[in-house]
Amino acid sequence: MQGFYNSLFFLNYLCSYGLNLNDNPNILELFQSAGCSLSQHLVNNNQFLLSDKVKYDELDSNGIVGATGHLNESGNIFVPKTLDNDDRFLYTPVKSLYKKHSYGIPTINEFNTIIGYFVVKSFENRKKELFYSLINNSDINQYFCFSVD
């Protein structure tokens, strides 16, 4: 439950420093699990939670849209081919060995805002993805924060 209040506190902080949710309807969130995400508070926005911490049962129980994945070195959304991702995103009962799979996930161009926060001790694991986002998506509003646990 603490994650719920921490994420609400961070969202209020972002809004007090200029994030207008009405002007930023399409939000990509990075780094968090469903229970600690800002996405659970973005009920009036088109949001997508992308993180290696995502568990699909938690997304469903929190009413959050998202996927297990990360931003790749080009700053694009990457959802790796895994059994969990196949179960979640592939709807064809017969899979062809010669046909490239497609999960039907959104592209980075569908978002006008990227947000994310993480604890300092996880910075080493997040710095590449943060760098890829900042460099490759400079035309998208980005709000990042880290906290000391």
Helices and strands as residue ranges (DSSP letters): H 2-16, E 26-30, G 34-36, G 39-41, E 46-51, H 56-62, E 66-68, E 70-71, E 77-78, H 83-89, G 108-110, E 113-119, G 120-122, H 123-136, E 141-147
